[in-house]
């Protein structure tokens, strides 16, 4: 096979598509953002009215105004991610786990002649990119894979290695988005609190894909197209930068009822990607031909939509009830070109993706509800909640919406120290398909999370 010359169409397609992002890459930046604050997450994951500690800087900055003493917070989380993937007739059950440092923050009330004025700043890890997918099975569909080879007479022709093969794919993603936040709140009257938060976003994601297909039935046995296997290894390191502002208000309607409102202004994320790819083709006689493609860098911008949050809370002696919703119109997302890069064909193709946001996505309204009860004559609070996060896809079915059940406990372990422990269980379905594995993969995903938070009042 010394005269071997081949062109791997799918790999070329990958390298070209790295400079032509899909709408999925833009939407997923802020999709499934869970925030932080073990107490709020135990009550359904919407702290619009329940956040009365440092975590209000994320949920509703106006909630900071209720603090009367200095407060320090810190939090960890642990995720167990399980994915049951069906590819063809084959079911693969795989899982992975991730542990994150989630928050450290400080809130400080300043002296005032009346009302309150509170400043807060800290670090918050609010969005996980952690995912894992593995599947394998026999695929009769064509993925278009072809190679240009020379026969014994030196004549080149194209030979397909595209269908009736056993395929294996493993995809992993690790990383997330975090914020450096500074905010404050002011009680402008006995019944109205207002707040604002400024966030510097940073983040990264490490993505890898390992794809293999084998001639398990020995169907490709005629020289020179006597293929045995093909393996593709891709890596993508993405960096994220942005700045955002969030405004909030808290309105005390009466002695037991509070109404909370918050709006986050659109922000623009600068995404920088470093990509690399290599592959190897193996023939029946054991001959191997590896190839490593030159790595590259690509940068683009994504403008995210407004985010609106609303909630209502009731306080009845030892019982608190909270409900809220989050509205986002994913049709308003847009790709943008960095000012320092020229408008070439790659960026023109990127901008041509913008109409697809209106065509393929929709506005979503997420729901959250929860409760907290203080056990009489004890230092223990019990919490529970439920959240429904809707898929942003226009044609999504209800089983693609994410249902999250939560529960937790708050323990006052010292005079001024509270330990918050929360458990959440989330489940949803997803359909995945890429150019390597046509026909698609049905995924049943479950997430088990544990949050451990500490609040110190001084």
LUMKE-104847 format. One record per residue (C-alpha): residue in one letter; x negated, y, z negated. Coordinates in Angstrom, 1 decimal, decimal comma, padded with zeros to 4 digits. Last residue first. Example, Ala and Ser with C-alpha at 12.3 -4.5 7.8 and 13.67 -1.06 7.14 Angstrom:
2
code;X;Y;Z
s;-013,7;-001,1;-007,1
a;-012,3;-004,5;-007,8
This chain:
458
code;X;Y;Z
x;020,6;037,6;-061,9
x;022,8;035,1;-060,1
x;021,2;032,0;-058,5
x;023,0;030,1;-055,8
x;021,7;026,7;-054,6
x;022,9;024,8;-051,6
x;022,9;021,2;-050,5
x;024,7;020,4;-047,3
x;025,3;016,8;-046,1
x;026,4;016,1;-042,5
x;027,9;013,1;-040,8
x;028,4;013,5;-037,1
x;030,3;011,1;-034,9
x;030,2;010,9;-031,1
x;032,2;008,7;-028,8
x;030,5;009,0;-025,4
x;031,8;007,9;-022,0
x;029,0;007,8;-019,4
x;029,4;008,8;-015,8
x;029,8;007,2;-012,4
x;026,5;008,5;-011,0
x;023,5;007,9;-013,2
x;020,5;009,8;-011,8
x;022,3;012,9;-010,7
x;023,9;013,4;-014,1
x;027,2;012,4;-015,8
x;028,5;012,9;-019,3
x;032,0;012,5;-020,7
x;032,4;013,6;-024,3
x;034,5;012,4;-027,2
x;034,9;013,9;-030,7
x;034,2;013,2;-034,4
x;033,1;015,3;-037,3
x;032,5;014,3;-041,0
x;031,4;016,9;-043,5
x;029,9;016,5;-046,9
x;029,2;019,4;-049,3
x;027,1;019,9;-052,4
x;026,9;023,4;-054,1
x;024,7;023,9;-057,1
x;025,4;027,1;-059,2
x;022,9;028,9;-061,4
x;023,5;031,7;-063,8
x;024,3;030,0;-067,1
x;023,0;026,7;-065,8
x;024,2;023,7;-063,8
x;027,4;025,3;-062,6
x;028,5;022,6;-060,3
x;030,4;023,2;-057,0
x;031,8;020,1;-055,2
x;032,5;019,2;-051,7
x;034,8;018,1;-048,9
x;035,0;018,3;-045,2
x;036,9;016,9;-042,2
x;035,8;018,1;-038,8
x;037,8;017,5;-035,5
x;036,0;018,4;-032,3
x;038,1;018,7;-029,2
x;037,3;016,2;-026,5
x;040,2;014,0;-027,6
x;042,5;016,8;-026,7
x;041,7;016,6;-023,0
x;039,3;019,2;-021,4
x;040,4;020,6;-018,0
x;039,4;024,2;-018,8
x;036,2;023,3;-020,6
x;035,6;025,3;-023,8
x;036,3;022,3;-026,0
x;038,4;023,3;-029,1
x;037,0;023,3;-032,6
x;039,5;021,9;-035,2
x;038,6;022,4;-038,8
x;039,6;020,7;-042,1
x;039,0;021,4;-045,7
x;038,2;020,3;-049,2
x;036,8;021,7;-052,4
x;036,4;020,7;-056,1
x;034,9;023,2;-058,6
x;033,2;022,0;-061,8
x;032,0;024,1;-064,8
x;034,8;022,7;-067,0
x;037,7;023,8;-069,2
x;040,1;023,6;-066,3
x;038,8;022,1;-063,0
x;038,3;025,0;-060,6
x;040,2;024,3;-057,4
x;039,0;025,2;-053,9
x;041,0;024,9;-050,7
x;040,6;024,7;-046,9
x;041,8;025,6;-043,5
x;040,0;026,2;-040,2
x;041,4;026,6;-036,6
x;039,5;027,3;-033,4
x;041,0;029,3;-030,6
x;039,4;028,9;-027,2
x;039,3;030,9;-024,0
x;038,8;028,9;-020,9
x;036,1;027,4;-018,6
x;035,7;025,9;-015,1
x;036,9;028,7;-012,7
x;036,1;031,8;-014,7
x;032,7;030,5;-015,7
x;032,1;029,2;-012,1
x;032,2;032,8;-010,8
x;028,8;033,3;-012,6
x;026,9;030,6;-010,8
x;026,0;032,8;-007,8
x;023,8;034,8;-010,3
x;021,6;031,8;-010,7
x;021,4;031,1;-006,9
x;020,3;034,8;-006,5
x;017,7;034,2;-009,2
x;016,2;031,3;-007,3
x;016,4;033,0;-004,0
x;014,3;035,9;-005,2
x;015,4;039,0;-007,2
x;012,1;039,9;-008,7
x;011,4;039,3;-012,4
x;010,6;042,1;-014,9
x;014,3;043,2;-015,3
x;015,3;039,7;-016,4
x;018,1;038,4;-014,3
x;021,6;037,9;-015,8
x;023,9;034,9;-016,2
x;027,3;035,8;-017,5
x;029,8;034,6;-020,2
x;033,2;036,1;-019,9
x;035,0;032,8;-019,1
x;034,0;031,5;-022,6
x;036,6;033,7;-024,2
x;036,1;033,2;-027,9
x;038,6;033,3;-030,8
x;038,0;032,0;-034,3
x;040,7;031,1;-036,8
x;041,2;031,2;-040,5
x;042,8;029,6;-043,5
x;042,0;029,8;-047,2
x;043,6;028,6;-050,5
x;042,1;029,3;-053,9
x;043,2;027,6;-057,1
x;042,2;028,3;-060,7
x;044,7;031,2;-061,2
x;046,3;031,5;-057,7
x;044,0;033,2;-055,3
x;045,2;033,3;-051,7
x;043,1;033,8;-048,5
x;043,8;034,9;-045,0
x;041,5;034,7;-042,0
x;040,5;036,3;-038,7
x;037,4;035,9;-036,6
x;036,8;037,5;-033,1
x;033,7;036,6;-031,0
x;032,9;038,8;-028,0
x;031,2;037,1;-025,1
x;027,6;035,9;-024,5
x;025,3;037,5;-022,0
x;022,7;034,9;-020,8
x;019,3;035,9;-019,5
x;016,7;034,0;-017,4
x;013,1;032,8;-017,6
x;011,4;029,9;-015,8
x;008,0;028,4;-016,5
x;006,2;025,6;-014,6
x;004,5;022,2;-014,9
x;002,9;020,7;-011,8
x;004,4;017,3;-011,1
x;002,7;014,1;-012,2
x;002,8;011,1;-009,9
x;002,4;007,4;-010,5
x;002,1;004,8;-007,8
x;002,2;001,2;-009,0
x;001,4;-002,0;-007,1
x;002,7;-005,0;-009,0
x;003,5;-007,1;-005,9
x;007,3;-006,3;-006,3
x;006,7;-002,6;-006,3
x;006,5;000,0;-009,1
x;007,2;003,7;-008,7
x;006,0;006,1;-011,5
x;007,3;009,5;-012,5
x;006,2;012,8;-014,1
x;008,0;016,0;-015,0
x;007,2;019,2;-016,9
x;009,2;022,3;-017,9
x;008,6;025,5;-019,9
x;011,8;027,5;-020,3
x;012,3;031,0;-021,5
x;015,8;032,1;-022,4
x;016,6;035,8;-023,2
x;019,9;035,9;-024,9
x;022,2;038,9;-024,4
x;024,8;039,8;-027,1
x;028,4;040,6;-027,0
x;029,7;042,2;-030,2
x;030,7;040,1;-033,2
x;034,1;040,9;-034,7
x;035,4;040,3;-038,2
x;038,8;040,4;-040,0
x;039,7;039,3;-043,5
x;043,1;039,5;-045,2
x;043,3;039,0;-049,0
x;046,3;037,9;-051,1
x;046,6;037,3;-054,8
x;046,8;040,8;-056,4
x;048,2;042,4;-053,2
x;047,1;043,1;-049,6
x;043,4;043,3;-050,4
x;041,8;044,0;-047,0
x;038,4;042,8;-046,1
x;036,7;044,2;-043,0
x;033,8;043,0;-040,8
x;031,4;044,1;-038,2
x;028,8;041,9;-036,5
x;025,8;043,0;-034,5
x;023,5;041,0;-032,3
x;019,9;040,7;-031,0
x;018,6;037,9;-028,9
x;015,7;035,5;-028,3
x;015,7;031,9;-027,2
x;012,9;029,4;-026,3
x;013,4;026,3;-024,3
x;010,9;023,4;-024,0
x;011,9;020,9;-021,2
x;010,5;017,5;-020,7
x;011,1;014,9;-018,0
x;010,0;011,3;-017,5
x;011,2;009,3;-014,5
x;010,7;005,6;-014,1
x;011,3;003,5;-010,9
x;011,4;-000,3;-010,7
x;010,7;-003,3;-008,6
x;010,9;-001,9;-005,0
x;010,2;-004,0;-001,9
x;010,9;-001,1;000,5
x;007,7;-001,8;002,5
x;008,4;-004,7;002,7
x;011,7;-006,4;002,2
x;012,6;-007,3;-001,4
x;015,1;-004,7;-002,6
x;018,0;-007,0;-003,7
x;016,0;-008,6;-006,5
x;019,0;-008,6;-008,8
x;017,3;-006,7;-011,6
x;015,9;-004,1;-009,2
x;015,2;-001,7;-012,0
x;016,1;001,8;-012,9
x;014,5;003,9;-015,6
x;015,2;007,3;-016,9
x;013,5;009,1;-019,8
x;014,9;012,6;-020,6
x;013,4;015,0;-023,1
x;014,7;018,3;-024,6
x;012,9;020,4;-027,2
x;015,0;023,4;-028,2
x;013,9;026,7;-029,6
x;015,3;029,5;-031,6
x;015,3;033,2;-032,5
x;018,1;035,6;-033,1
x;017,6;039,0;-034,8
x;020,9;039,8;-036,5
x;022,4;043,1;-037,8
x;025,3;042,8;-040,2
x;028,1;045,3;-041,0
x;030,6;045,6;-043,8
x;033,9;047,2;-044,8
x;035,9;046,7;-048,0
x;039,5;048,0;-048,4
x;041,9;047,6;-051,4
x;040,3;049,6;-054,2
x;038,9;052,1;-051,6
x;035,7;052,5;-049,5
x;034,1;049,3;-050,9
x;030,9;049,2;-048,9
x;029,1;046,3;-047,3
x;025,5;045,7;-046,1
x;023,5;043,7;-043,6
x;020,1;042,4;-042,6
x;019,7;039,1;-040,9
x;016,9;037,1;-039,5
x;018,8;034,5;-037,5
x;018,3;030,9;-036,5
x;019,1;028,8;-033,4
x;018,4;025,1;-033,0
x;016,0;022,3;-032,4
x;016,0;018,8;-031,1
x;017,4;017,1;-028,0
x;017,1;013,5;-026,9
x;018,1;011,7;-023,8
x;017,5;008,0;-023,1
x;018,6;006,5;-019,8
x;018,5;002,9;-018,6
x;019,7;001,7;-015,2
x;020,0;-001,8;-013,7
x;020,3;-001,5;-009,9
x;023,1;-002,0;-007,4
x;022,5;001,4;-005,8
x;019,8;003,9;-004,8
x;016,5;002,5;-003,7
x;016,8;003,7;-000,1
x;014,0;003,5;002,4
x;013,1;006,4;004,6
x;010,7;005,8;007,6
x;007,0;006,2;008,4
x;005,2;004,1;011,0
x;001,8;003,0;010,0
x;002,1;-000,4;011,7
x;002,2;-002,3;008,4
x;005,1;000,0;007,3
x;004,8;003,5;006,0
x;007,1;004,8;003,2
x;009,4;007,7;002,7
x;011,4;007,1;-000,5
x;015,1;007,4;-001,3
x;017,2;007,9;-004,4
x;020,7;009,1;-003,5
x;022,3;008,1;-006,9
x;024,5;005,4;-005,2
x;027,1;003,7;-007,4
x;026,8;-000,1;-008,2
x;025,3;000,6;-011,6
x;024,2;-002,2;-014,0
x;023,9;-001,0;-017,6
x;022,0;001,1;-020,1
x;022,7;003,8;-022,6
x;021,0;006,1;-025,0
x;022,1;009,6;-026,2
x;020,8;011,8;-029,0
x;021,7;015,3;-030,1
x;020,2;018,1;-032,3
x;020,9;021,5;-030,8
x;021,9;022,9;-034,2
x;023,2;026,4;-034,6
x;023,3;028,6;-037,8
x;019,9;028,5;-039,5
x;019,9;031,7;-041,6
x;017,0;033,8;-042,9
x;017,6;036,7;-045,3
x;018,9;040,2;-046,0
x;021,6;041,7;-048,2
x;022,7;045,2;-049,3
x;025,7;045,9;-051,5
x;027,6;049,2;-052,2
x;030,5;049,1;-054,7
x;033,5;051,1;-055,8
x;032,8;054,2;-057,9
x;029,7;056,1;-059,1
x;027,4;053,7;-057,3
x;024,4;051,6;-058,3
x;023,2;049,1;-055,7
x;024,4;045,5;-055,4
x;021,6;043,3;-054,1
x;022,0;040,2;-051,9
x;019,0;037,8;-051,2
x;018,7;035,0;-048,7
x;017,2;031,7;-047,9
x;019,0;029,4;-045,5
x;019,1;026,2;-043,5
x;016,0;024,1;-044,0
x;016,9;021,3;-041,7
x;016,9;017,4;-041,8
x;017,7;015,4;-038,6
x;019,0;011,9;-038,2
x;019,4;009,5;-035,2
x;021,9;007,0;-033,9
x;022,5;004,4;-031,2
x;025,4;002,2;-030,2
x;025,3;001,1;-026,6
x;028,3;-000,4;-024,8
x;028,0;-001,9;-021,4
x;030,8;-002,3;-018,9
x;029,9;000,6;-016,8
x;028,1;002,9;-019,2
x;029,8;003,2;-022,6
x;028,0;005,3;-025,2
x;028,6;005,1;-028,9
x;026,7;008,0;-030,3
x;025,8;008,6;-034,0
x;024,2;011,7;-035,5
x;023,2;011,7;-039,2
x;022,6;015,3;-040,1
x;020,9;016,6;-043,3
x;021,2;020,2;-044,5
x;019,2;022,4;-046,9
x;020,2;025,7;-048,6
x;018,8;028,7;-050,5
x;020,6;031,6;-052,2
x;019,5;034,5;-054,4
x;022,1;036,9;-055,9
x;022,0;040,2;-057,6
x;025,1;041,0;-059,5
x;028,6;042,5;-058,8
x;029,2;040,9;-055,4
x;032,6;041,7;-053,9
x;031,1;044,1;-051,4
x;029,3;041,2;-049,6
x;032,7;040,0;-048,3
x;032,6;042,9;-045,8
x;029,9;041,1;-043,9
x;032,3;038,5;-042,7
x;031,0;035,0;-041,8
x;027,2;035,5;-041,4
x;026,5;038,2;-044,0
x;029,2;036,6;-046,1
x;026,7;033,8;-046,8
x;025,2;036,1;-049,6
x;028,2;035,4;-051,8
x;031,9;036,0;-051,7
x;032,6;034,0;-048,6
x;036,2;032,7;-048,9
x;038,0;035,4;-046,8
x;036,2;035,1;-043,4
x;034,3;032,0;-044,6
x;035,4;029,6;-041,9
x;033,9;026,1;-042,2
x;036,8;024,1;-043,4
x;036,6;024,5;-047,1
x;033,4;022,5;-047,6
x;031,7;024,7;-045,0
x;032,5;027,7;-047,1
x;030,8;026,3;-050,3
x;027,8;024,9;-048,4
x;027,0;028,2;-046,8
x;025,7;028,0;-043,2
x;026,8;028,6;-039,6
x;028,5;025,9;-037,6
x;027,9;027,0;-034,0
x;029,6;024,4;-031,8
x;029,1;026,4;-028,6
x;026,7;029,4;-028,9
x;023,9;028,3;-026,6
x;026,1;025,5;-025,1
x;027,9;027,9;-022,8
x;024,8;029,1;-020,9
x;023,3;025,6;-020,2
x;026,8;024,3;-019,2
x;027,1;027,1;-016,6
x;024,3;025,4;-014,7
x;020,8;026,7;-014,4
x;019,2;027,2;-011,0
x;015,4;027,4;-011,6
x;015,3;024,1;-013,4
x;017,5;022,9;-010,5
x;014,6;023,0;-008,1
x;012,4;020,9;-010,4
x;015,3;018,4;-010,9
x;016,1;018,2;-007,2
x;012,5;017,5;-006,5
x;012,7;014,7;-009,0
x;015,9;013,4;-007,4
x;014,4;013,4;-003,9
x;011,3;011,5;-004,7
x;009,0;011,9;-001,7
x;006,8;009,0;-000,8
x;003,5;008,2;000,9
x;001,9;004,8;000,7
x;-000,9;004,3;003,2
x;-002,9;002,4;000,6
x;000,0;000,0;000,0
